Structure formats: C-alpha cells, structure tokens
C-alpha cells in the first residue's frame, strides 16, 4: 500500500509549498545549459531506442520528463504535488512537447503492469516508507527488457540512502544493479560533498 492519508497529505503540502521555487536549484530546473547538457549526457545513452515508454515517478516539476520527451520518448510522469504538476505542465506547453503528467502517489503508480520500457525515479525512493514494496511495484511496470534507473544519494544532512543499501534493495527484485557515482559538479551546478549515485538495472 502507499502512504496513509495523513502522511501523504503532509507530503503533498511540503512539496506544494516548494513548487514555486523548486527549479531555482540547478539540478531541479536544468535552466543552466551546462547542467542540462550534463543530465542529457548521463541519461539519454541509457534509454532504449526512441520512442520508448518512460515512467518518471516523482517527477516534480518535470525537468527530466521534458528532457526525455524532447529526445523522442513517450513520457508519463506522476507526482504527489498538484502544484509541481502544474509547473511541469506549463513547462511542457512552453517547450511544445507532449508529456502525460498526473497528480498521484509515486509509491503506487496507476500505470498498467508491463507497459513501460523505462522506470526512472530521482531522489524519491529514499523518502518512501516501504522501499521494498515500492520497488516491487515499480519493477512490475517494466516490460521484460525494461530498464530501471534510480538516482539517489546519502545527503550531508544525514538523510537519504547509501548506494550499497539501495543496490541491495534493487537486487531483491532484479538480477542486476550497477552503481555509478554522480560526483561531477556539472550535474549539480556546484561541487558536492555527499554521496550521489545512479543505479542501473537492465534485468
């Protein structure tokens, strides 16, 4: 199951309150061409041949969803915050790209099983109360050759999830989980001191 009603309402309010300024962080809004290019160089080579069906779970203001859509993929994004989704829709309209964007719980996405070529989630799994169950649901969305991409971190604040723990969670569901450290300042628009990484699972 997803989060209970009271918890998810608190989470929704938290992210609603941040929606107006969320994209001011370089890696959130991808407004800096160098940061945007770094994320494109990281993610686009991991995608299947376009057009692939990509589910961006916890899509926030839609920056990665738009990046995938502009590369020719069919992208569907979901986020708990209606204000985040509103910003994402405005950005998609401005960029004249087609992205399906829905307000909902990323922990229990409503997409049909075995309909996605890629499941992508950035800085989402660590914040969910039952990551084992969540990952099982996410994996069920994938077609047999589908790709799981998780971008997570162990933050200097003490929050997050270590790469070893996240890798172990993925390996409960999948045969493969490779870890790539994301320590290039170009991705974040600044130097970082905490652990940030990508986990890729192709089977």
Secondary structure, DSSP 8 states (H G I E B T S, - for coil): ----HHHHHHHHHHHHHHTTTGGGSHHHH--SHHHHHHHHHHHGGGS-SSS-EEEEET-TTSHHHHHHHHTT-EEEEEES-HHHHHHHHHHHHHHT--EEEEES-GGG--S-TT-EEEEEEES-GGGSS-HHHHHHHHHHTEEEEEEEEEEEEE-TTS-B--HHHHHHHHHTT-S--EEEE---HHHHTS---SEEEEEEE--
